[in-house]
Amino acid sequence: MPRKGRNSLSEKVYRSLLRDLSAGAMSPSERLAEERLADIYGVSRTPVREALARLLADGLLERHADGLYPYRPRLDQLADLFELRMILEGRGIQRVIAGNATHDQLAVRRELDLWRARSERTPDPGPDLVVADEQFHATLLAAAGNASLVEALATVQARVRPVRALDVPAADRIAAMTTEHIRIAEHLLAGDLDTALVGLLAHITSSRDHVLARARQALALTRLGQAVRD
């Protein structure tokens, strides 16, 4: 029984840390010290240590010489992560095209209805929109029936999320994303899988280009600030 309680506490700390890391609440330059985190979450160091070990294994932390730090992808890593997204998400539709799976039409229909409702009033930028976007892509992949692909996508999304959290997209870009989601879902439901696949890959490519541009801009500003201080 005590072991179960400890594991539950470790899970709670893991989820709290995952939430805070994903929201960008912790700076990439901030060392994640067990004692300080234990104070923040009101627990002992043991569940913190266990949670940190899981996050490190998830690829959401980086080990430096003096300890663990939040993971932030480099520009080349960002491009690689988006390439992996294309492979994972595209594979879901390809499984259906090849006759190895059928789409869960109800799940796709629910997402289509949600994004049609959002199209009537452009959603505000922020964490809720990022979550909704990730949910759309995860749902479409899950609808193809391979849970392992969905798990892999969740890890990729978590690694990109801190960079996306820095972005404040304009209303026209949010509207374009909403329209693209609707069209992809409509093509899937209509059985026009080749068009859906082309649209999905173009959609992810557009997102990649924007995120990379935003990351380059942030890097340039950081370097400018360092030059001024020097």
Protein Blocks (a to p, Z undefined) as FASTA:
>chain_A
ZZmmmmmmmmmmmmmmmmmmmnopacfklccdfklmmmmnopafklmmmmmmmmmmnopa
ccdfkbccdddddfklmmmmmmmmmmmmmmmmmmmmnopaccdfklmmmmmmmmmmmmmp
ccdedjklmmmmmmmmmmmmmmnopaklmmmmmmmmmmmmmmmmmpccdfklmmmmmmmm
mmmmmmmmnopamlmmmmmmmmmmmmmmmmmmmmmmmmmmmmmmmmmmZZ
